[in-house]
Amino acid sequence: MDSEIKEEIPVHEEFILCCGVETQVLKCGPWTDLFNDQSANRPKLLIFVITGNPGFSAAYVPFVKALYSSVNKRFPVWVISHAGHALAPKDKKILTTSDGAGPVVQWLSSHIPLLRGRGSPVWIPGADMAPLARHAVIIRSLLLFPTIERMSESPNGRIATPLFCRFRYALYVSAYLLLKPWPEKIKSLMIRKYLQMMNLQTEFSLLNMLEPFCLVNAAYLASQEMMDVVKRDNETIKEHLSKLTFYYGTVDAWCPKEYYEDMKKDFPEGDIRLCEKKIPHAFVLGFHQEMADMVADWLKDDLSKI
């Protein structure tokens, strides 16, 4: 399956500026320009994936390919990195976004017809629906292993909070001193060995994993998450509950099982699921096919109406 996906499914790379910072977008499927495609085969829905932290979108390529295949290649699947978590090659053109309601919404409104009154719905997994719901028709939002509350209190959070909040600048200095002098060949070799160990295949560079600038941005985002992701936004969840699916893990040290139990208690009528396959939080590393198949199955009823 993986080799078939790799050979037959095209993925297009773009870089945009979000608030002046380089941001990578990977588009799976033949529809790279939804505005200018006026053919009868133009898709009626976009599956849009927002990464976790660190936001290395290249690591999600096997997942988006598998998901694209699992929905019978009917709908494009795009994934966007976090701003500053990927650096564009020197010869790569960087697109700009117009002023608007926020960086992701800016880019969506510039590249997806629906947001200008044309086209059809957008499905956004793992995203904050509050700002996006005002600009797009969202069919469903899937929050996979959702870090939406009490991050600093989770098992991983108790380690990450002092590391990223108190010693962040020491990490910055260490990253630059240790990694900046390394030749690119050495970094490429290390990344290649890591990908082989994780059985992860992607045609896009993951050198950003060892790029100090990207690691510093990921560390800063982590520090903000530890401080800001505290209380669950029940008001927003209640408002959009019919369009939300939550998927919690049983071996997830970022959002432990008790968070799932609390959600079930507070929203008994919601679509709140518990993983029975011991899939880890970082599901893109080795479990992309299993997750893609499950997501496609969950979307079956919604997609059948398109």
Residue pairs with C-beta under 8 A, 6 or more apart in sequence:
1 66
1 69
1 289
2 62
2 201
2 289
4 69
5 62
5 65
5 66
5 69
6 65
6 201
6 203
9 28
9 29
9 65
9 68
9 69
9 73
10 28
10 29
10 30
11 26
11 27
11 28
11 61
11 64
11 65
11 203
11 204
12 26
12 27
12 32
13 24
13 25
13 26
13 27
13 92
13 204
14 24
14 25
14 26
14 27
14 32
14 95
15 22
15 23
15 24
15 25
15 86
15 88
15 92
15 93
15 94
15 95
16 22
16 23
16 25
16 94
16 95
16 96
16 97
16 107
17 23
17 94
17 95
17 96
17 97
18 83
18 97
18 103
18 104
18 106
18 107
19 83
19 103
21 83
21 84
22 83
22 84
22 86
22 87
22 88
22 94
23 80
23 81
23 82
23 83
23 84
23 85
23 86
23 103
23 107
24 57
24 58
24 80
24 81
24 85
24 86
24 88
25 57
25 78
25 79
25 80
25 81
25 107
26 57
26 58
26 60
26 61
26 64
26 78
26 79
26 80
26 204
27 76
27 78
28 61
28 64
28 65
28 67
28 68
28 76
28 77
28 78
28 79
29 43
29 68
29 73
29 75
29 76
29 77
30 76
31 37
31 42
31 43
31 76
34 42
34 43
34 46
34 76
34 111
34 112
34 113
34 119
35 111
35 113
35 118
43 74
43 75
43 76
43 120
44 75
44 119
44 120
44 121
44 306
45 75
45 120
45 121
45 122
45 123
45 139
45 303
45 306
46 75
46 76
46 77
46 78
46 112
46 121
46 122
46 123
47 67
47 68
47 71
47 75
47 76
47 77
47 78
47 123
47 125
48 77
48 78
48 79
48 80
48 108
48 122
48 123
48 124
48 125
48 127
49 60
49 63
49 64
49 67
49 77
49 78
49 79
49 80
49 125
49 126
50 79
50 80
50 104
50 124
50 125
50 126
50 127
51 57
51 60
51 79
51 80
51 81
51 82
51 85
52 126
52 145
52 147
52 281
52 282
53 82
53 218
53 221
53 222
53 225
54 82
54 85
54 209
54 214
54 215
54 218
54 221
55 81
55 82
55 85
55 86
55 218
55 221
56 81
56 85
56 86
56 206
56 208
56 209
56 214
57 79
57 80
57 81
57 85
57 86
58 86
58 202
58 204
58 205
58 206
58 208
59 200
59 202
59 206
59 284
59 285
60 79
60 284
60 288
61 79
61 202
61 203
61 204
62 200
62 201
62 202
62 284
62 288
62 289
63 283
63 284
63 288
63 291
63 292
64 77
64 78
64 79
65 77
66 288
66 289
66 291
66 292
66 293
67 77
67 292
67 295
67 296
68 75
68 76
68 77
69 292
70 292
70 293
70 295
70 296
71 77
71 296
71 299
71 303
74 303
75 303
75 306
80 104
80 107
82 217
82 218
82 221
83 103
83 217
84 213
84 214
84 217
85 208
85 214
85 217
85 218
86 208
86 214
87 208
87 211
87 213
87 214
88 94
97 103
97 106
97 107
97 110
98 106
98 109
98 110
99 106
100 106
100 109
101 131
101 134
101 135
102 131
104 127
104 132
105 115
105 131
105 132
105 135
108 115
108 122
108 132
108 135
108 136
109 115
109 116
109 135
112 119
112 122
112 136
113 119
114 120
114 121
114 122
114 136
114 137
115 122
115 135
115 136
120 137
120 306
121 136
121 137
121 138
121 139
121 306
122 132
122 136
122 137
122 138
122 139
123 138
123 139
123 140
123 141
123 299
123 302
124 132
124 136
124 138
124 141
125 141
125 142
125 143
125 144
125 295
126 141
126 142
126 143
126 144
126 146
127 141
128 236
129 138
129 141
129 236
129 240
129 243
129 244
130 233
130 236
132 138
133 240
138 240
138 243
139 243
139 302
140 243
140 244
140 245
140 298
140 299
140 302
141 240
141 243
141 244
141 245
142 244
142 245
142 247
142 295
142 298
143 244
143 245
143 246
143 247
144 247
144 283
144 291
144 295
145 247
145 248
145 249
145 252
145 254
145 255
145 281
145 283
146 246
146 247
146 248
146 255
147 154
147 225
147 229
147 254
147 255
148 229
148 232
148 233
148 255
149 229
149 230
149 231
149 232
149 255
149 259
150 157
150 229
150 230
150 231
150 232
150 259
151 157
151 160
151 225
151 226
151 229
151 230
151 254
152 158
152 160
152 161
152 226
152 227
152 229
152 230
154 253
154 254
154 255
154 256
154 259
155 253
155 256
156 253
156 254
157 226
157 254
160 222
160 226
161 226
163 171
164 171
164 219
164 222
164 223
164 226
165 223
165 226
165 227
168 219
168 220
168 223
171 216
171 219
172 212
172 216
172 219
175 212
175 215
175 216
175 219
176 212
176 216
179 187
179 210
179 211
179 212
179 215
180 212
182 210
184 207
187 207
187 210
188 207
190 210
191 206
191 207
191 209
191 210
194 209
195 201
195 202
195 206
198 285
198 286
199 286
200 284
200 285
200 286
208 214
209 215
232 263
234 266
237 244
237 267
237 270
238 267
241 267
241 269
241 270
244 270
244 271
245 271
245 272
245 273
245 298
246 260
246 263
246 270
246 271
246 272
246 273
247 273
247 274
247 275
247 294
248 255
248 257
248 259
248 260
248 263
248 272
248 273
248 274
248 275
249 255
249 257
249 274
249 275
249 278
249 279
249 280
249 281
250 257
250 274
250 275
250 276
250 278
251 278
251 279
251 280
252 275
252 280
252 281
253 281
254 281
255 281
257 274
260 272
260 274
263 270
263 272
264 270
264 272
277 287
277 290
279 287
279 290
279 291
280 287
283 290
283 291
284 291
